[in-house]
């Protein structure tokens, strides 16, 4: 190995610099993933302890190195247990970005499926229901999924598999309905289930006025590739959550735009030469629907 320079008893080469750079990037990404949660403090503590272990090992302090080495060996198992939610999020991010993700392998098929979905999925009943729920300050939580039917979460509630309608949504979220407490899951233009239980976010930087409904929406958007719609029971404000980020106090027009972008973004990103006459008609219908909100 060609040495770059020496620092005391340490020899640094170009490979060492590349190794340190990759480890730095990895640690920074892990820190960003856990930022705002209690796990970041544990992560910094474990990282500090590991750096001390490396230093005492380099100084050839045999007894302390042996003690810390035994602790670090057991610490790997402890870290897996402590950071189980964060490890799961990290693997989900890798799964979304990998070239083996089915979204990349079957992109053309999914573009066709989303075109079909675009023709049959009418957002107007949802927007009208949200406007009514907001005006009456009726709490609501709706999860939109364009890829996965979310069977694990759907099975925690009551299976419906019904067509979307304003009356059905109003009946589900009625304060006296036995199904109002929980989330509704919508997949491919159909209401799959109601009264579903969602994971709760552990972010510490969420505003204090956000209750369990908003935290469940953020948690669901962190764990899955979904968009979650929330209507506050206290204020009637409409919010959406995507990728762990919440946008609150939205107008019905902005809600429609966010739903269009999430559900139909693959079509919007299609090259102009691939646009057919049917796609132009669909775009025209969507424009007319948006102007009517």
C-alpha positions as CSV (number, residue, x, y, z in Angstrom):
1,X,0.0,0.0,0.0
2,X,1.3,3.5,-1.0
3,X,1.4,5.6,2.2
4,X,0.2,9.1,2.1
5,X,1.8,10.2,5.4
6,X,2.5,9.1,8.9
7,X,1.1,10.5,12.1
8,X,3.1,9.0,15.0
9,X,2.6,5.3,14.9
10,X,-0.4,5.6,12.5
11,X,0.1,5.1,8.8
12,X,-2.5,6.7,6.5
13,X,-2.9,5.7,2.9
14,X,-5.4,6.6,0.2
15,X,-7.5,3.5,0.9
16,X,-7.7,4.6,4.5
17,X,-9.1,8.0,3.5
18,X,-11.7,6.4,1.2
19,X,-12.6,4.0,4.1
20,X,-13.0,6.9,6.5
21,X,-15.1,8.8,4.0
22,X,-17.5,6.0,3.4
23,X,-17.9,5.4,7.2
24,X,-18.5,9.1,7.7
25,X,-21.2,9.1,5.1
26,X,-22.8,6.0,6.6
27,X,-22.8,7.4,10.1
28,X,-24.2,10.8,8.9
29,X,-27.1,9.0,7.2
30,X,-27.8,7.0,10.3
31,X,-27.8,10.2,12.3
32,X,-30.2,11.9,10.0
33,X,-32.4,8.8,10.2
34,X,-32.6,8.9,13.9
35,X,-32.5,12.7,14.4
36,X,-35.3,13.9,16.6
37,X,-35.8,10.6,18.4
38,X,-34.5,9.2,21.7
39,X,-32.4,6.7,19.8
40,X,-30.0,9.4,18.6
41,X,-28.7,9.8,22.2
42,X,-28.1,6.0,22.5
43,X,-26.4,6.0,19.1
44,X,-24.0,8.8,20.1
45,X,-23.2,7.0,23.4
46,X,-22.5,3.7,21.5
47,X,-20.4,5.6,18.9
48,X,-18.4,7.3,21.6
49,X,-17.7,4.1,23.4
50,X,-16.6,2.4,20.1
51,X,-14.2,5.3,19.4
52,X,-12.7,4.9,22.9
53,X,-12.3,1.2,22.1
54,X,-10.4,1.9,18.8
55,X,-8.1,4.4,20.6
56,X,-7.2,2.0,23.5
57,X,-6.7,-0.8,21.0
58,X,-4.3,1.4,18.9
59,X,-2.4,2.3,22.0
60,X,-2.1,-1.4,22.8
61,X,-3.7,-1.1,26.2
62,X,-4.4,-4.9,26.4
63,X,-6.5,-5.1,29.6
64,X,-8.9,-2.2,28.7
65,X,-9.0,-3.4,25.0
66,X,-10.1,-6.9,26.2
67,X,-12.8,-5.5,28.4
68,X,-14.2,-3.1,25.8
69,X,-13.8,-5.8,23.1
70,X,-16.0,-8.2,25.1
71,X,-18.6,-5.4,25.6
72,X,-18.6,-4.5,21.9
73,X,-19.1,-8.1,21.0
74,X,-22.3,-8.2,23.1
75,X,-23.1,-4.7,22.1
76,X,-23.9,-5.7,18.5
77,X,-26.8,-7.8,19.7
78,X,-27.9,-5.1,22.1
79,X,-27.8,-2.5,19.3
80,X,-30.0,-4.7,17.1
81,X,-32.6,-4.9,19.9
82,X,-32.4,-1.2,20.8
83,X,-32.4,0.2,17.3
84,X,-34.9,-2.3,15.8
85,X,-37.3,0.5,14.5
86,X,-34.4,2.5,13.1
87,X,-32.8,-0.5,11.4
88,X,-36.2,-1.3,9.8
89,X,-36.5,2.2,8.5
90,X,-32.9,2.1,7.1
91,X,-33.6,-1.2,5.3
92,X,-36.8,0.3,3.9
93,X,-34.9,3.2,2.5
94,X,-32.4,0.8,0.9
95,X,-35.2,-1.3,-0.5
96,X,-36.8,1.7,-2.1
97,X,-33.5,3.0,-3.7
98,X,-32.0,-0.3,-4.8
99,X,-32.0,-1.3,-8.5
100,X,-33.7,-4.5,-7.6
101,X,-36.7,-2.7,-6.4
102,X,-39.8,-3.9,-8.3
103,X,-40.7,-0.2,-8.9
104,X,-37.6,-0.1,-11.2
105,X,-37.9,-3.6,-12.6
106,X,-41.6,-3.2,-13.5
107,X,-41.8,0.5,-14.2
108,X,-43.5,0.2,-17.6
109,X,-46.1,-2.2,-16.1
110,X,-46.8,0.2,-13.2
111,X,-47.1,3.2,-15.6
112,X,-49.8,1.3,-17.4
113,X,-51.5,0.3,-14.1
114,X,-51.4,3.9,-12.9
115,X,-52.9,5.1,-16.2
116,X,-55.8,2.7,-15.6
117,X,-56.0,3.9,-12.0
118,X,-56.0,7.5,-13.2
119,X,-59.0,6.8,-15.4
120,X,-61.1,5.2,-12.7
121,X,-60.0,7.0,-9.5
122,X,-62.1,10.0,-8.9
123,X,-60.8,12.2,-6.1
124,X,-63.9,14.5,-5.9
125,X,-65.8,12.3,-3.3
126,X,-62.7,12.3,-1.1
127,X,-62.3,16.1,-1.4
128,X,-66.0,16.7,-0.7
129,X,-66.0,14.4,2.3
130,X,-62.8,16.1,3.7
131,X,-64.4,19.6,3.2
132,X,-67.5,18.5,5.2
133,X,-65.5,16.7,7.9
134,X,-63.4,19.8,8.3
135,X,-66.4,22.2,8.5
136,X,-67.9,20.0,11.2
137,X,-64.6,19.4,13.0
138,X,-64.9,15.6,12.7
139,X,-61.6,13.8,13.0
140,X,-60.5,11.6,10.1
141,X,-57.4,9.6,9.1
142,X,-57.1,8.3,5.6
143,X,-54.1,6.4,4.2
144,X,-53.5,6.4,0.4
145,X,-51.3,3.6,-1.1
146,X,-50.6,3.3,-4.8
147,X,-48.3,0.3,-4.6
148,X,-49.0,-2.0,-1.7
149,X,-52.5,-3.0,-0.4
150,X,-51.0,-2.8,3.2
151,X,-52.5,-6.1,4.2
152,X,-50.7,-6.1,7.6
153,X,-52.4,-2.8,8.6
154,X,-55.7,-3.6,6.8
155,X,-56.0,-6.8,8.9
156,X,-55.9,-4.8,12.1
157,X,-59.2,-3.2,11.2
158,X,-62.5,-4.1,9.5
159,X,-62.2,-5.2,5.8
160,X,-64.6,-3.3,3.5
161,X,-63.3,-3.3,-0.1
162,X,-65.9,-0.8,-1.3
163,X,-66.1,1.9,-3.8
164,X,-65.2,5.4,-2.7
165,X,-68.1,7.7,-2.0
166,X,-68.7,10.8,0.1
167,X,-71.5,9.1,2.0
168,X,-69.4,6.1,2.9
169,X,-66.5,8.2,4.2
170,X,-68.9,10.3,6.2
171,X,-70.6,7.2,7.7
172,X,-67.2,5.7,8.7
173,X,-65.9,8.9,10.4
174,X,-69.2,9.8,12.1
175,X,-68.5,10.3,15.8
176,X,-71.1,7.8,16.7
177,X,-69.9,5.1,14.2
178,X,-68.1,2.1,15.7
179,X,-65.5,2.4,12.9
180,X,-64.5,6.1,13.3
181,X,-61.7,5.4,15.7
182,X,-58.8,4.4,13.4
183,X,-57.7,4.9,9.9
184,X,-59.2,4.2,6.5
185,X,-56.9,2.6,3.9
186,X,-57.5,3.4,0.2
187,X,-55.7,1.4,-2.5
188,X,-56.3,1.6,-6.2
189,X,-59.4,3.7,-5.9
190,X,-61.2,1.4,-3.4
191,X,-61.6,1.6,0.4
192,X,-59.9,-1.5,1.6
193,X,-60.4,-1.3,5.3
194,X,-61.5,1.0,8.2
195,X,-60.7,1.2,11.9
196,X,-57.1,0.3,11.1
197,X,-54.2,0.7,13.6
198,X,-51.2,2.6,12.4
199,X,-47.7,2.9,13.9
200,X,-47.0,6.0,15.9
201,X,-44.1,8.3,15.1
202,X,-41.4,8.8,17.8
203,X,-40.3,12.2,16.5
204,X,-39.6,14.7,19.3
205,X,-39.8,17.8,17.1
206,X,-43.5,17.5,16.2
207,X,-45.6,20.5,17.4
208,X,-47.3,20.1,20.7
209,X,-50.8,20.6,19.2
210,X,-50.4,17.4,17.2
211,X,-52.2,14.6,18.9
212,X,-52.2,10.8,18.4
213,X,-54.0,11.0,15.1
214,X,-51.2,13.2,13.6
215,X,-48.4,11.1,15.1
216,X,-50.0,8.0,13.7
217,X,-50.1,9.7,10.2
218,X,-46.5,10.6,10.4
219,X,-45.5,7.2,11.7
220,X,-47.3,5.5,8.8
221,X,-45.6,7.7,6.3
222,X,-42.2,6.9,7.9
223,X,-42.8,3.1,7.8
224,X,-44.4,2.9,4.3
225,X,-44.5,4.6,1.0
226,X,-47.9,6.2,1.5
227,X,-49.6,9.6,1.8
228,X,-51.8,10.1,4.9
229,X,-54.6,12.6,5.1
230,X,-55.6,14.0,8.5
231,X,-58.6,16.1,9.6
232,X,-58.1,17.6,13.1
233,X,-61.0,17.0,15.5
234,X,-60.0,20.0,17.6
235,X,-59.5,22.6,14.9
236,X,-60.9,21.1,11.7
237,X,-57.5,21.8,9.9
238,X,-56.6,19.5,7.0
239,X,-53.0,18.0,6.9
240,X,-51.1,15.5,4.9
241,X,-48.0,13.4,5.9
242,X,-45.5,11.9,3.4
243,X,-42.0,10.5,4.1
244,X,-42.2,11.5,7.8
245,X,-42.9,15.2,6.9
246,X,-46.3,16.7,7.8
247,X,-47.9,19.7,5.9
248,X,-50.8,21.2,7.9
249,X,-53.5,23.8,7.5
250,X,-54.1,22.9,3.8
251,X,-56.9,24.0,1.6
252,X,-59.0,21.5,-0.4
253,X,-57.3,22.6,-3.6
254,X,-53.8,21.9,-2.1
255,X,-55.0,18.5,-0.8
256,X,-56.2,17.6,-4.3
257,X,-52.8,18.7,-5.8
258,X,-50.9,16.6,-3.3
259,X,-53.1,13.6,-4.0
260,X,-52.7,14.0,-7.7
261,X,-48.9,14.3,-7.4
262,X,-48.6,11.2,-5.2
263,X,-51.1,8.9,-7.0
264,X,-50.4,9.9,-10.5
265,X,-46.8,11.3,-10.5
266,X,-45.5,8.5,-12.7
267,X,-47.8,9.7,-15.5
268,X,-46.9,13.3,-15.0
269,X,-43.2,12.4,-15.3
270,X,-43.7,10.4,-18.5
271,X,-41.9,11.9,-21.6
272,X,-44.1,14.0,-23.9
273,X,-43.7,11.6,-26.8
274,X,-45.4,8.8,-24.8
275,X,-48.5,10.9,-24.2
276,X,-51.4,9.4,-26.1
277,X,-54.9,10.9,-26.9
278,X,-56.4,9.0,-24.0
279,X,-53.8,10.5,-21.6
280,X,-54.6,14.0,-22.9
281,X,-58.3,13.4,-22.2
282,X,-57.5,12.2,-18.7
283,X,-55.3,15.3,-18.1
284,X,-58.2,17.5,-19.3
285,X,-60.6,15.7,-16.9
286,X,-58.2,16.3,-14.0
287,X,-57.8,19.9,-14.9
288,X,-61.6,20.4,-15.0
289,X,-62.0,18.5,-11.7
290,X,-59.4,20.7,-10.0
291,X,-61.0,23.9,-11.3
292,X,-64.3,22.8,-9.8
293,X,-63.0,22.4,-6.2
